[in-house]
Amino acid sequence: MENFAALLIPALLGVMLLRLLLLPMKWGIRVALHAGCGFFCLWLLNTVAFATGVYLPINAVTVLISGTLGLPGVALLTLLEIL
């Protein structure tokens, strides 16, 4: 029974450490995915800028805002650009 406990405790600690290390990576992947979608939305809006007259710069702040907030974020950025 002591051999089992001697193997179980380090294994559980290893699993807990692995989960703690992978959690920020999961968040980073999620932020990157949302930023990619935000970039695509801004690029799409800028391709029709000749028709709408609204051009939004594509930088880290606008990409993260549009990626995090989605379509309402793009609408907010557009409204801020118009005003």
Stockholm file with secondary structure:
# STOCKHOLM 1.0

chainA/1-83         MENFAALLIPALLGVMLLRLLLLPMKWGIRVALHAGCGFFCLWLLNTVAFATGVYLPINAVTVLISGTLGLPGVALLTLLEIL
#=GR chainA/1-83 SS CHHHHHHHHHHHHHHHHHHHHHHHHHHHHHHHHHHHHHHHHHHHHHHTHHHHCCCCCCSHHHHHHHHHHCHHHHHHHHHHHHC
#=GC SS_cons        CHHHHHHHHHHHHHHHHHHHHHHHHHHHHHHHHHHHHHHHHHHHHHHTHHHHCCCCCCSHHHHHHHHHHCHHHHHHHHHHHHC
//
